[in-house]
Amino acid sequence: MKSVWNKALVRWLILPMLLVSTVVAQPKSADAADDNLNLLVDSAILIDADSGKILYEQNADTAVGIASMTKMMTEYLMFEAIEKGQIKWDQRYSVTDYTYRISQDRRLSNVPLREDDSYTIKELYEAMAIYSANAATIAIAETIAGTETEFVAMMNKKADELGLEGYKFVNSTGLNNADLQGSHPEGTGETDENVMPAKSVAKLAYHLMKDYPQVLETTSIKTMKFREGTSDEIKMDNWNFMLPGLVFEYKNATVDGLKTGTTDFAGHCFTGTATKDGMRVIAVVTKAVDSKGQGSYKARFDATAALFNYGFSQFSKEEIVPAGYKFKKQKQLPVQKGKEDFVGITVKDPIEMVVKTSEKDLYVPKLVIDKKKLTDGSLEAAIKEDEVVGQVEVVKSEGTDYGYITGKSATANVVTNDAVERASWFSLGLQAVGHFFANLWDGAKGFVTGLF
């Protein structure tokens, strides 16, 4: 009987310990677990393509090899040159000795260029955007700048204009300079490669798609024949295997870009973009590897898919501040020299943001009054209706907020609700007398209080 009681006692003592250990052993919540995706990459970033809001980043500020993701900058400069009328789609490029020699190197991604032939900018661009053709890329660079050396200078200048950081462009393609057969751009090293942090790569993609969205019409093409119907015909299969119908198709959303990259130095990289239910994201991964530490096409697409899954499942576009929002602690501003002593203020337009759905309530509006509009803390009449007096900013009350790829934040104008006319000279005189006696009374009251 004593043995039975002892066993029962042990059970009662152990049971709470088991319950505690069970609670401790439980995995993190889905939200907490998703805070760190633990991607097998050198760096990664995910942004909202519309606003540039950063949704996730991992070592995104460290400069790394970017390989053929470089070609996004070549594409940007090409679209810009076309927009400015400096080159045309049907303009023909005559093959140089340099581009001919590079085009014959089948170790590299290339379409064969004939030494005695010419090619339109359009077909060279398609070869670059779909097939990552390197000689075709150099041909575009030469058409725009005369030489690849001059084009590299343009690339670095444009990177500065776009606000990229940590970049170094040494050629137009993303190849290692050692692959350029001694013809690498002047002022660059024989084995140099282009480098840039993942955050800057995402920013480049953001600007490319914002300024020239037509790029997606080409990057979404799964396969195309170069010089179809000629003896130079070659099938160009898109290296972006996440496109619909391809081997690593991403089925949870529509992938339509943007640029892969692979070199020994950079590893397997990818800048991908996908859209679902009106929301588009851009993901960048660099030097992706599998669980055994081996780089592969699959590894970069798996890492990208993980970013896409995170973005589309955890985030949504939410209205954080509605139009007409009034600030609880400051619904109006004082007015000087007006027929009214105060004027109401409100938010002019709504602020929508892509935020983690579970954290929507953590984002709060912050009023920032334009001090240049004030005189001694007040607005001076006359005041127009809808006059801008400041802005509302959205801040996160707790937790991590990565901000925006552009460095800017979500804002909207704060305006006056009504017009306030300037008071007449007679009314202003009465106000002045009233203020005089009010000040006199306050001074006298202070004097009397001091006596006693």
Backbone torsions as a table, in degrees:
resi	resn	phi	psi	omega
1	MET	NA	-41.4	178.3
2	LYS	-61.9	-37.8	179.4
3	SER	-63.5	-39.5	179.3
4	VAL	-63.3	-45.8	179.4
5	TRP	-63.2	-37.8	178.5
6	ASN	-62.9	-43.0	179.0
7	LYS	-63.4	-41.1	179.6
8	ALA	-64.1	-40.4	179.4
9	LEU	-63.0	-41.8	179.1
10	VAL	-61.6	-42.5	179.2
11	ARG	-60.0	-44.0	-177.3
12	TRP	-68.1	-31.7	178.3
13	LEU	-75.1	-37.7	-176.1
14	ILE	-77.7	-34.3	-174.9
15	LEU	-54.4	-48.4	178.9
16	PRO	-61.5	-36.1	179.5
17	MET	-64.8	-39.0	178.5
18	LEU	-65.0	-40.6	179.9
19	LEU	-63.8	-41.6	179.2
20	VAL	-63.8	-45.9	-178.6
21	SER	-65.3	-32.2	178.3
22	THR	-66.1	-42.7	179.2
23	VAL	-63.1	-44.6	-179.5
24	VAL	-63.1	-35.3	-176.0
25	ALA	-78.7	-9.7	-178.9
26	GLN	-63.5	141.1	177.6
27	PRO	-67.4	162.2	177.2
28	LYS	-61.2	160.1	174.5
29	SER	-64.4	163.8	-178.6
30	ALA	-58.9	-40.8	-178.9
31	ASP	-64.6	-45.1	-178.0
32	ALA	-66.4	-41.2	-178.8
33	ALA	-64.1	-32.6	-176.7
34	ASP	-78.0	-9.6	-179.6
35	ASP	-64.9	-25.0	176.7
36	ASN	-134.3	110.4	-176.4
37	LEU	-80.5	-12.3	179.1
38	ASN	49.8	48.8	179.5
39	LEU	-69.8	144.5	179.2
40	LEU	-87.9	71.7	-176.1
41	VAL	-143.4	161.4	172.3
42	ASP	-69.8	-39.1	179.5
43	SER	-158.7	161.2	-179.3
44	ALA	-160.1	155.7	175.4
45	ILE	-156.5	149.6	176.3
46	LEU	-133.0	129.5	179.6
47	ILE	-132.6	157.7	170.3
48	ASP	-77.8	122.4	-173.4
49	ALA	-69.6	-22.9	-177.9
50	ASP	-79.2	-50.6	-175.2
51	SER	-99.2	-19.2	-175.2
52	GLY	83.4	9.3	179.2
53	LYS	-67.3	132.5	-179.7
54	ILE	-82.2	123.7	-177.8
55	LEU	-98.6	-26.0	-178.7
56	TYR	-162.7	144.8	172.7
57	GLU	-150.0	150.1	180.0
58	GLN	-143.4	108.4	-179.6
59	ASN	54.1	36.8	-169.4
60	ALA	-79.1	-7.9	-178.1
61	ASP	-100.1	0.6	-179.0
62	THR	-90.2	128.1	179.1
63	ALA	-67.7	129.5	-178.7
64	VAL	-138.1	167.7	175.1
65	GLY	-65.3	140.6	-176.8
66	ILE	-119.1	-5.9	175.9
67	ALA	48.3	-135.3	-173.0
68	SER	-75.8	-2.3	169.9
69	MET	-61.8	-18.1	172.2
70	THR	-49.8	-37.5	-172.9
71	LYS	-61.6	-15.7	174.6
72	MET	-64.3	-34.6	176.6
73	MET	-70.4	-39.8	176.2
74	THR	-61.7	-41.0	177.4
75	GLU	-62.5	-42.9	-179.3
76	TYR	-59.9	-48.2	-178.6
77	LEU	-66.6	-32.5	177.4
78	MET	-66.9	-48.2	178.3
79	PHE	-60.9	-40.1	179.3
80	GLU	-63.4	-42.2	179.4
81	ALA	-64.5	-37.7	177.0
82	ILE	-67.3	-43.2	179.6
83	GLU	-60.3	-37.0	-179.1
84	LYS	-84.3	-2.9	179.5
85	GLY	78.2	15.3	-179.2
86	GLN	-77.8	-30.8	173.8
87	ILE	-137.9	165.8	179.7
88	LYS	-129.2	157.4	-179.3
89	TRP	-60.6	-39.0	-176.6
90	ASP	-90.8	5.6	176.8
91	GLN	-64.9	138.7	-175.9
92	ARG	-100.6	139.1	178.4
93	TYR	-107.3	126.9	176.9
94	SER	-91.5	126.7	-173.8
95	VAL	-62.6	132.5	175.4
96	THR	-95.9	167.7	178.1
97	ASP	-58.4	-38.5	-179.2
98	TYR	-63.3	-53.2	-178.0
99	THR	-67.8	-31.4	177.6
100	TYR	-63.3	-48.8	-177.3
101	ARG	-62.6	-42.7	179.8
102	ILE	-65.6	-38.7	-177.3
103	SER	-65.3	-23.2	-179.2
104	GLN	-85.9	-6.6	179.1
105	ASP	-84.0	98.0	-175.8
106	ARG	-79.2	-1.5	171.5
107	ARG	-70.3	-24.6	-179.5
108	LEU	-99.2	160.8	174.9
109	SER	-73.1	119.0	-173.8
110	ASN	-154.5	157.4	162.4
111	VAL	-112.4	141.1	-176.8
112	PRO	-70.8	128.5	176.6
113	LEU	-108.1	135.2	179.2
114	ARG	-83.1	139.0	-177.3
115	GLU	-62.4	-31.4	-175.5
116	ASP	-107.2	23.5	-175.5
117	ASP	-122.9	174.7	176.7
118	SER	-135.0	158.4	-173.4
119	TYR	-139.1	147.4	179.0
120	THR	-78.3	155.3	176.6
121	ILE	-59.2	-36.6	-177.9
122	LYS	-62.6	-46.0	-178.2
123	GLU	-73.5	-28.6	174.7
124	LEU	-68.3	-40.8	178.1
125	TYR	-63.0	-44.9	179.1
126	GLU	-60.7	-39.2	178.4
127	ALA	-65.8	-37.4	179.5
128	MET	-70.5	-48.4	-173.0
129	ALA	-73.8	-34.5	-177.1
130	ILE	-91.3	-47.3	-169.9
131	TYR	-107.4	-0.3	-178.5
132	SER	56.3	36.6	-177.0
133	ALA	-65.9	121.4	-171.9
134	ASN	-77.1	-45.6	179.4
135	ALA	-64.3	-36.4	177.2
136	ALA	-63.1	-36.0	178.0
137	THR	-65.9	-45.2	178.7
138	ILE	-62.3	-37.0	179.0
139	ALA	-61.3	-41.0	177.6
140	ILE	-65.4	-42.2	179.0
141	ALA	-60.3	-43.6	-180.0
142	GLU	-66.4	-36.7	179.4
143	THR	-64.0	-40.6	-176.7
144	ILE	-76.4	-45.2	-170.2
145	ALA	-112.2	-7.6	-177.6
146	GLY	95.1	-48.0	176.2
147	THR	-138.2	158.3	177.2
148	GLU	-66.1	-32.2	177.2
149	THR	-57.5	-47.7	178.9
150	GLU	-67.4	-34.1	-179.8
151	PHE	-66.7	-39.2	178.1
152	VAL	-60.4	-38.8	176.4
153	ALA	-61.6	-39.9	177.1
154	MET	-64.3	-39.3	-179.9
155	MET	-61.7	-46.7	-178.9
156	ASN	-67.5	-36.4	177.7
157	LYS	-66.1	-44.2	179.6
158	LYS	-65.7	-36.5	177.6
159	ALA	-59.8	-40.3	177.8
160	ASP	-66.1	-42.6	-180.0
161	GLU	-62.9	-35.6	-178.8
162	LEU	-81.6	-3.7	178.4
163	GLY	79.8	22.4	176.6
164	LEU	-73.2	153.4	179.5
165	GLU	-128.6	154.0	174.1
166	GLY	68.7	19.0	-174.9
167	TYR	-93.0	157.3	170.4
168	LYS	-155.0	109.6	177.1
169	PHE	-99.1	128.8	178.5
170	VAL	-120.2	-10.7	174.1
171	ASN	-158.4	172.4	-173.8
172	SER	-86.6	-11.4	-169.0
173	THR	-105.4	-35.4	-171.8
174	GLY	100.2	-2.1	175.0
175	LEU	-67.9	161.9	166.6
176	ASN	-72.0	139.1	-179.1
177	ASN	-56.7	-23.9	178.8
178	ALA	-63.6	-22.2	179.9
179	ASP	-84.7	-1.6	-175.5
180	LEU	-95.5	15.0	170.5
181	GLN	53.9	42.7	176.8
182	GLY	80.0	2.7	-177.8
183	SER	-107.3	24.7	-179.3
184	HIS	-63.9	153.0	-177.1
185	PRO	-54.8	144.8	-179.6
186	GLU	-62.0	142.5	179.1
187	GLY	85.4	2.8	178.2
188	THR	-115.6	157.4	-177.8
189	GLY	-78.2	157.1	-176.7
190	GLU	-64.8	-24.0	-179.6
191	THR	-123.8	21.2	179.7
192	ASP	-70.2	154.3	171.7
193	GLU	-136.6	159.3	177.2
194	ASN	-72.3	139.0	178.4
195	VAL	-133.7	154.0	179.6
196	MET	-173.5	145.3	174.2
197	PRO	-68.5	154.2	178.7
198	ALA	-57.9	-33.4	179.9
199	LYS	-63.9	-40.0	178.8
200	SER	-71.7	-34.6	176.0
201	VAL	-61.7	-44.1	178.9
202	ALA	-64.1	-37.4	178.8
203	LYS	-67.0	-38.7	176.3
204	LEU	-62.7	-45.9	178.5
205	ALA	-62.3	-40.4	178.6
206	TYR	-58.2	-48.8	-178.8
207	HIS	-69.8	-37.4	178.1
208	LEU	-60.0	-46.4	-177.8
209	MET	-74.7	-30.4	177.3
210	LYS	-70.4	-47.1	-173.8
211	ASP	-82.9	-31.7	-176.7
212	TYR	-137.8	67.3	-176.5
213	PRO	-61.2	-17.7	179.4
214	GLN	-63.8	-12.8	178.6
215	VAL	-58.7	-30.7	-177.4
216	LEU	-70.7	-21.6	176.8
217	GLU	-64.3	-29.6	180.0
218	THR	-94.1	-42.9	-177.3
219	THR	-67.3	-15.2	178.5
220	SER	-88.6	-4.8	179.3
221	ILE	-74.8	123.0	-175.2
222	LYS	-76.5	-37.7	179.7
223	THR	-154.9	148.4	-179.9
224	MET	-154.2	151.3	177.5
225	LYS	-100.1	125.7	176.8
226	PHE	-81.9	131.4	-179.0
227	ARG	51.9	47.6	-177.4
228	GLU	-56.6	136.6	177.7
229	GLY	86.0	2.4	177.7
230	THR	-113.5	173.2	178.8
231	SER	-70.6	-13.9	178.5
232	ASP	-94.0	5.4	-177.1
233	GLU	-55.3	133.0	176.3
234	ILE	-143.2	137.3	-180.0
235	LYS	-79.6	126.2	179.3
236	MET	-106.9	101.9	175.1
237	ASP	-89.5	132.3	-178.5
238	ASN	-63.6	133.3	179.3
239	TRP	-74.6	-10.2	177.1
240	ASN	-82.9	90.5	-175.6
241	PHE	-76.1	3.5	176.7
242	MET	-89.9	-3.5	179.1
243	LEU	-64.5	153.6	-179.8
244	PRO	-52.8	130.8	177.2
245	GLY	87.6	-9.7	179.7
246	LEU	-92.0	175.1	-165.8
247	VAL	-61.4	-34.9	178.3
248	PHE	-112.1	38.2	-179.6
249	GLU	-50.2	132.5	175.1
250	TYR	-92.2	112.4	-169.5
251	LYS	-91.7	-7.9	-177.6
252	ASN	-85.9	-9.4	179.6
253	ALA	-161.9	178.3	-179.2
254	THR	-99.4	115.1	176.6
255	VAL	-91.9	132.6	179.5
256	ASP	-139.8	17.9	177.5
257	GLY	178.5	174.7	23.1
258	LEU	-140.0	-53.5	-178.1
259	LYS	-157.9	128.1	174.3
260	THR	-89.7	171.6	175.4
261	GLY	-163.6	137.7	179.6
262	THR	-149.6	121.9	166.6
263	THR	-144.1	167.4	177.6
264	ASP	-60.4	-39.2	-178.0
265	PHE	-73.2	-47.1	-175.3
266	ALA	-81.9	-22.6	-174.4
267	GLY	74.7	-157.3	-178.4
268	HIS	-94.3	112.7	-175.4
269	CYS	-118.9	162.9	178.0
270	PHE	-163.3	134.7	166.5
271	THR	-111.2	109.9	-176.9
272	GLY	-114.9	152.9	175.0
273	THR	-138.4	142.6	-178.8
274	ALA	-146.3	156.6	-179.6
275	THR	-132.0	143.5	179.1
276	LYS	-153.0	127.3	177.1
277	ASP	51.0	42.3	176.1
278	GLY	81.7	0.5	179.2
279	MET	-110.1	126.8	178.3
280	ARG	-115.3	136.7	177.5
281	VAL	-122.8	158.3	174.2
282	ILE	-123.6	129.4	178.6
283	ALA	-120.6	141.9	174.9
284	VAL	-128.2	129.5	172.7
285	VAL	-129.0	142.8	178.0
286	THR	-126.4	144.7	177.8
287	LYS	45.7	57.6	-179.5
288	ALA	-76.8	140.2	178.2
289	VAL	-133.3	164.7	176.3
290	ASP	-90.6	-173.0	-176.9
291	SER	-64.3	-18.0	178.1
292	LYS	-95.5	3.8	178.5
293	GLY	82.8	14.3	-179.2
294	GLN	-99.0	130.7	176.6
295	GLY	-75.3	145.9	180.0
296	SER	-163.7	164.9	174.3
297	TYR	-59.2	-44.4	-178.0
298	LYS	-59.9	-40.7	-177.5
299	ALA	-61.0	-43.0	-178.6
300	ARG	-70.1	-33.6	179.3
301	PHE	-77.3	-31.6	175.0
302	ASP	-64.4	-43.8	179.4
303	ALA	-64.4	-40.2	178.4
304	THR	-65.4	-41.8	178.8
305	ALA	-61.0	-38.7	178.3
306	ALA	-62.8	-40.2	177.0
307	LEU	-66.3	-44.8	178.1
308	PHE	-60.1	-46.0	-179.8
309	ASN	-58.0	-44.2	-179.9
310	TYR	-62.3	-46.3	-178.2
311	GLY	-63.5	-48.2	-174.7
312	PHE	-76.6	-25.2	-178.4
313	SER	-90.5	-30.0	-172.9
314	GLN	-102.1	-19.3	-172.6
315	PHE	-116.7	153.5	176.5
316	SER	-153.6	158.9	177.0
317	LYS	-83.9	122.7	-176.2
318	GLU	-126.2	146.7	173.4
319	GLU	-83.9	110.3	-177.9
320	ILE	-88.0	-38.7	179.0
321	VAL	-128.9	117.0	-179.9
322	PRO	-78.0	158.3	172.9
323	ALA	-63.6	139.1	-179.3
324	GLY	85.6	6.2	-179.1
325	TYR	-62.5	134.5	177.2
326	LYS	-112.2	135.7	-178.7
327	PHE	-77.6	127.5	-173.9
328	LYS	-60.5	-38.1	-175.4
329	LYS	-91.3	-8.9	178.8
330	GLN	-153.9	86.9	-178.6
331	LYS	-89.1	-10.0	-178.3
332	GLN	-151.8	167.0	176.9
333	LEU	-123.0	145.5	177.4
334	PRO	-69.1	150.6	-177.4
335	VAL	-124.2	134.6	174.1
336	GLN	-100.8	144.9	172.0
337	LYS	58.8	31.2	179.9
338	GLY	-117.9	166.4	176.2
339	LYS	-71.3	-18.6	175.0
340	GLU	-119.6	149.9	-178.7
341	ASP	-87.0	-16.8	-179.0
342	PHE	-141.8	158.0	174.1
343	VAL	-136.6	137.2	179.4
344	GLY	-73.4	151.1	177.3
345	ILE	-127.2	150.8	-177.9
346	THR	-153.8	164.1	177.8
347	VAL	-81.1	128.9	-174.8
348	LYS	-70.7	-54.9	-175.5
349	ASP	-122.7	154.4	179.9
350	PRO	-70.7	156.3	173.3
351	ILE	-114.1	117.1	174.4
352	GLU	-107.6	140.0	-179.5
353	MET	-139.3	149.2	169.7
354	VAL	-85.8	114.7	-178.1
355	VAL	-133.4	162.3	173.5
356	LYS	-63.9	122.6	-171.9
357	THR	-53.6	-40.2	-178.0
358	SER	-71.9	-11.4	-177.1
359	GLU	-111.9	13.2	-176.8
360	LYS	-53.0	-42.7	-174.7
361	ASP	-74.3	-7.6	179.0
362	LEU	-82.1	-12.4	-179.6
363	TYR	-93.2	125.2	-175.0
364	VAL	-128.7	149.6	179.2
365	PRO	-78.2	141.5	178.0
366	LYS	-125.5	124.4	-178.8
367	LEU	-81.5	129.9	176.4
368	VAL	-126.7	102.2	-180.0
369	ILE	-79.6	138.3	176.6
370	ASP	-75.9	106.3	-175.3
371	LYS	-64.7	-22.0	178.6
372	LYS	-67.6	-19.4	-180.0
373	LYS	-83.1	-11.5	-172.5
374	LEU	-103.8	149.6	171.5
375	THR	-125.5	114.2	-176.0
376	ASP	53.4	40.8	176.0
377	GLY	81.2	4.3	-177.1
378	SER	-129.4	157.2	169.9
379	LEU	-81.4	147.3	178.7
380	GLU	-107.3	128.0	179.3
381	ALA	-69.5	154.8	6.2
382	ALA	-81.3	149.7	-178.7
383	ILE	-124.2	131.9	178.3
384	LYS	-86.5	154.2	171.5
385	GLU	-67.4	142.2	-179.2
386	ASP	67.6	22.3	175.8
387	GLU	-75.1	130.3	-177.9
388	VAL	-73.7	124.3	-179.2
389	VAL	-118.1	-3.0	-179.6
390	GLY	168.7	-161.4	-179.7
391	GLN	-139.5	160.7	170.9
392	VAL	-110.6	131.1	175.5
393	GLU	-110.0	152.5	177.9
394	VAL	-106.2	124.5	179.3
395	VAL	-123.0	153.1	178.3
396	LYS	-94.0	126.1	-173.5
397	SER	-71.6	-25.7	178.3
398	GLU	-159.7	160.5	179.2
399	GLY	84.5	179.1	-176.3
400	THR	-83.8	134.0	171.2
401	ASP	-129.8	119.6	-174.1
402	TYR	-78.4	-11.0	-179.9
403	GLY	79.6	-153.3	-175.1
404	TYR	-120.0	148.9	-179.3
405	ILE	-62.7	-26.5	-179.7
406	THR	-86.5	-10.0	-176.6
407	GLY	85.8	-7.5	179.0
408	LYS	-91.6	166.1	178.8
409	SER	-121.8	169.1	179.6
410	ALA	-74.8	122.6	-179.4
411	THR	-138.5	164.5	172.6
412	ALA	-149.5	156.1	-178.9
413	ASN	-73.8	143.8	171.2
414	VAL	-105.4	126.9	-173.4
415	VAL	-126.7	165.8	176.1
416	THR	-78.1	146.0	-179.6
417	ASN	-79.1	-33.3	-173.4
418	ASP	-136.1	166.3	172.3
419	ALA	-88.5	145.9	176.0
420	VAL	-126.6	116.1	-179.4
421	GLU	-75.0	152.6	176.2
422	ARG	-73.6	138.1	-179.7
423	ALA	-67.8	154.5	178.6
424	SER	-67.7	164.6	-179.4
425	TRP	-61.5	-33.3	179.9
426	PHE	-67.1	-45.2	179.3
427	SER	-64.2	-39.1	179.2
428	LEU	-64.1	-37.5	177.6
429	GLY	-63.3	-44.6	177.7
430	LEU	-61.5	-39.6	178.6
431	GLN	-62.4	-40.9	-178.4
432	ALA	-64.6	-42.2	178.5
433	VAL	-63.7	-43.7	179.3
434	GLY	-60.0	-42.9	179.3
435	HIS	-65.6	-35.4	-179.3
436	PHE	-62.6	-50.8	-178.1
437	PHE	-69.2	-32.6	177.2
438	ALA	-63.7	-43.6	179.0
439	ASN	-66.5	-38.6	179.2
440	LEU	-63.3	-43.5	179.7
441	TRP	-63.8	-43.1	179.5
442	ASP	-62.3	-38.2	179.3
443	GLY	-68.4	-41.3	-179.4
444	ALA	-66.0	-41.8	180.0
445	LYS	-61.6	-39.4	178.8
446	GLY	-66.4	-36.2	-179.9
447	PHE	-66.5	-46.0	-179.6
448	VAL	-63.3	-42.1	178.9
449	THR	-61.0	-35.5	178.9
450	GLY	-67.1	-31.1	-179.8
451	LEU	-68.2	-36.1	-174.0
452	PHE	-106.0	NA	NA
